[in-house]
Amino acid sequence: MYEIRDYNTMVFVETAESQDAFNKLFGYISGENESEMKIPMTAPVYSYWNESAVEIMAFVMPAALTIDEVPQPDDITVDVKLT
């Protein structure tokens, strides 16, 4: 037996900077972004390999924030993505 689940889209903030990934993402949610917005830490934190076999770490943004409301990162190695 199996169960099919349908998940809502999520906004991720991610980086491929593997040596300092957590600190870069934590900096982003601590206000290192264009709005200096502090964003609550959520769970889970994802770690995965992209299609180029590069390790990515990603924080999920709070569900109340849409892709248009999430501020752009100050750090060019951090990206905002919709999944």
matplotlib code that plots the C-alpha trace (Angstrom):
import matplotlib.pyplot as plt

x = [0.0, 1.2, 0.0, 0.2, 0.9, 0.6, 2.8, 2.4, 5.1, 7.9, 10.3, 13.9, 17.0, 20.0, 23.7, 26.3, 29.1, 29.6, 32.3, 30.3, 26.8, 25.0, 26.6, 25.7, 22.1, 21.9, 23.4, 20.6, 17.8, 19.6, 19.2, 21.9, 19.4, 18.2, 15.5, 17.6, 14.6, 15.0, 13.3, 12.5, 14.4, 12.2, 12.5, 13.6, 17.0, 17.7, 20.9, 21.0, 23.0, 21.9, 22.0, 25.7, 26.5, 27.1, 26.0, 23.4, 22.1, 18.7, 16.5, 12.8, 11.2, 8.1, 4.9, 3.5, 6.2, 5.6, 8.4, 7.7, 8.0, 11.3, 14.1, 17.0, 20.2, 23.2, 25.5, 25.7, 26.3, 22.9, 19.8, 16.0, 14.1, 10.5, 10.0]
y = [0.0, 3.5, 7.1, 9.9, 13.3, 16.7, 19.4, 23.1, 25.0, 26.3, 29.2, 28.1, 30.1, 28.1, 28.1, 25.8, 27.2, 23.8, 24.9, 27.7, 27.0, 27.0, 30.3, 32.0, 30.9, 31.8, 35.2, 35.7, 35.0, 37.1, 40.2, 40.0, 40.7, 43.8, 44.6, 43.7, 41.5, 39.0, 35.7, 33.0, 29.7, 26.9, 23.2, 21.2, 22.3, 20.5, 19.2, 17.7, 17.4, 19.3, 18.0, 19.0, 16.9, 20.0, 19.8, 22.4, 23.5, 25.1, 26.8, 26.7, 30.1, 30.5, 29.6, 33.1, 34.6, 34.4, 34.5, 38.2, 39.0, 37.2, 39.8, 39.3, 38.2, 40.5, 37.6, 36.7, 33.0, 32.8, 32.3, 32.5, 29.7, 28.5, 24.7]
z = [0.0, -0.7, -0.2, -2.7, -1.1, -2.6, -1.1, -1.6, -3.3, -1.0, -1.2, -0.6, 0.1, -1.0, -1.6, -3.1, -0.8, 0.9, 3.4, 4.9, 3.6, 7.0, 8.0, 4.7, 5.0, 8.6, 7.8, 5.2, 7.7, 10.3, 8.1, 5.5, 2.7, 0.8, 3.3, 6.4, 7.2, 10.0, 9.0, 11.5, 11.1, 9.9, 9.5, 7.6, 6.3, 3.1, 1.7, -1.7, -4.9, -8.0, -11.6, -11.8, -8.7, -6.6, -3.0, -2.1, 1.3, 1.5, 4.2, 3.7, 4.1, 6.3, 4.5, 5.1, 2.8, -1.0, -3.5, -4.1, -0.4, 0.3, 0.1, -2.3, -0.6, -0.1, -0.8, -4.5, -3.6, -2.0, -4.2, -3.7, -5.4, -5.7, -5.6]

ax = plt.figure().add_subplot(projection="3d")
ax.plot(x, y, z, "-o")
ax.set_aspect("equal")
plt.show()
